[in-house]
Amino acid sequence: MKKRLVALFAIMIPVVIVLSGCKGSGSQETITAVGSSAAQPLVELAGEEFTKNNPNEYVNVQGGGTGTGLSQIQQGAVNIGNSDLYAEQKKDIDAKKLVDHRIAAVGMIPVVNKDVKVKSLTIKQLREIFSGEVKNWKQVGGQDLPITIINRADGSGTRAAFESDVMNGTPFVRSQEQDSSGMVRQIVYNTKGSISYLAMPYLNDTVKTVNIDNIEPTIENIENNTWKIWSYEHLYTNGQPTGMTKEFLEFIMTEHVQENVVKKMNYVPINEMKYQKDYKGNVTPVSKGVK
């Protein structure tokens, strides 16, 4: 009986070896994109769509903020650095070594706890709130309720974009700071009298948006610069992209992604912007034929 079992096992070994070697002929290739939390949902979904068309190619998307994205791509530690800012706006970043790929524009929207009875503010009032000059909602037409500021952490591109368009050189008052857009939204939802700001794709019905000068934060108003608080979503590469990185960046700019991913997630397709903004904050009309 022992001899039969040994003989049977000897026959089975090669069969097992042959089967274990039949796992797909292609190996998976991965690129990594790191940085802006405002850009993260867009790049993640674009990456999923890309992998549907290219099953052996995967885009690993991580947050960490614009500062992390720019420093990582400058060091060559990742394939793509996601940023809400021009590289020229970030200290210690050598923009000349990086290549900018602008894939969309995004609005930055003031949000408040749903109990706050204010529908619209001026840019000046918004600045006075975030600088600490205005401390109670009754000072700007709301109820008698102390204002609690929830800011983004230093290094956040969302914060820098808001600071550039709203604060006009006035420093933020010291307040609670958060790294994550999702956490900011949750804290505003849970905190009476609170105010913060979010990139438009992070808006939902747990918080209330605030108009600026009675102008609503809509895609159309961002396109024509009627809504003034917006920035680009930049995907930076260290030098000209090649291989899979180039393929992915080209894929994001296809009509399929711009119409079915960018628009549906409340970003603005880059080619639909009627105004452009440079790294110094200068805003000018887009010339016909300029992308």
Disulfide bonds with the S-S distance in Angstrom:
none
